[in-house]
Amino acid sequence: MSEFVGAPKITSLADLFAVAYQIEIDAVARYKLLAGQMETHNNPELVAVFNDLARAEGIHAEEIRRQARRRLALLNDLLNQSSLRALALKGGERVLDVGAGLGQLTRAIARAVGPAGRVLGIERSAEQIAEARRLARADGEERLLEMRQGDVLELDLAAGEWGSFDVAHARFILEHVPDPLRVVRAMVRAVRVGGRIVIEDDDHDVLRLWPEPAGLMELWRAYIRSYEQNGNDPYVGRRLVALLHAAGALPTRNAWLFFGGCAGDGRIDLFVRNLVDLLEGAREAILAAGPVDRARFDAAIAATRAWGERPDAAFWFARCWAEGVRTGP
Ligand SMILES: C[S@@+](CC[C@H](N)C(=O)[O-])C[C@H]1O[C@@H](n2cnc3c(N)ncnc32)[C@H](O)[C@@H]1O
């Protein structure tokens, strides 16, 4: 085992396993490593066993990836249906979708406005745009997706595009920018007089799980603080109407779009896994925001996962939703 710097001398198979499991690599790599070691120990039987295990883990990982993709698609459907209902689009409308991400909602909007309409998605990340195009292609909907790379803080439309859209829409973008008003002002300028500006965003204060999983809310508060440390507003949802007003639009509607459920509705797993993925994805930022340490982080995640199996689990979240109208030039 001289390949492992600082590794103890291996005198038995148990030692070999102990060392292999201390190494922070994925299971496929670990089994390949063990197979390689068995080769040097001239043990063809164990080489075959570890190679089989590596293959099995590989298949398992692909299965996990497949399940994750299905879960994301379900989540998107769930979110998109309520967004579309609230948007109440008419055929032929021209829509600007700012911070369009992977473009699933952008495409759903394009389906809603039909071939006489137009949807333009603005997205900063070239990777997101490439993935959005790949997803659209996989669904045979490439022609529905018009994406342009751009920064919504410096919205750069062509001269003839300003004031031409019927609707400007943004979902989950204001929480990621340091100056949300700048974005809303640009959205107001982008629509025609009488056009609508529709914004959906989070107010992270509204998460409720009951009975509360041990340690989860402490973790959630640290997650919220990580937004603030990035210079973004984790409570921007409560400011949507105020932002529309400050940007010169007339706020006309204000609502919550519910996102939650309970044990027995067949979807609680989706909400729990989404929450866990979200927190796991922000692990380092949360730990940096303090005061949660790694052990408390892991314990709260485990408690939340276990909570998802309870027959009395109830989950509430909602995003803020507001609409305004451009009243003048
Ligand atoms: C959470 S995603 C939301 C995507 C989509 N609106 C949805 O609801 O599914 C936020 C997206 O905004 C993009 N974004 C963040 N800051 C941006 C900026 N300044 N200009 C353009 N896009 C930005 C990110 O790359 C990301 O794709």
The ligand as an ORCA input file, in Angstrom:
! r2SCAN-3c Opt
* xyz 0 1
  C     -32.433     29.774     -9.352
  S     -32.167     29.961    -11.054
  C     -33.811     30.279    -11.612
  C     -34.036     29.873    -13.028
  C     -35.445     30.072    -13.566
  N     -35.848     31.471    -13.509
  C     -36.439     29.197    -12.857
  O     -37.227     29.719    -12.078
  O     -36.442     27.981    -13.073
  C     -31.417     31.555    -11.165
  C     -30.755     31.782    -12.489
  O     -30.383     33.149    -12.600
  C     -29.127     33.228    -13.241
  N     -28.521     34.518    -12.867
  C     -28.024     34.879    -11.671
  N     -27.592     36.155    -11.712
  C     -27.812     36.591    -12.986
  C     -27.573     37.825    -13.647
  N     -27.015     38.865    -13.023
  N     -27.937     37.932    -14.941
  C     -28.518     36.891    -15.596
  N     -28.766     35.698    -15.000
  C     -28.415     35.546    -13.714
  C     -28.373     32.027    -12.720
  O     -27.314     31.678    -13.607
  C     -29.477     30.975    -12.674
  O     -29.562     30.261    -13.869
*
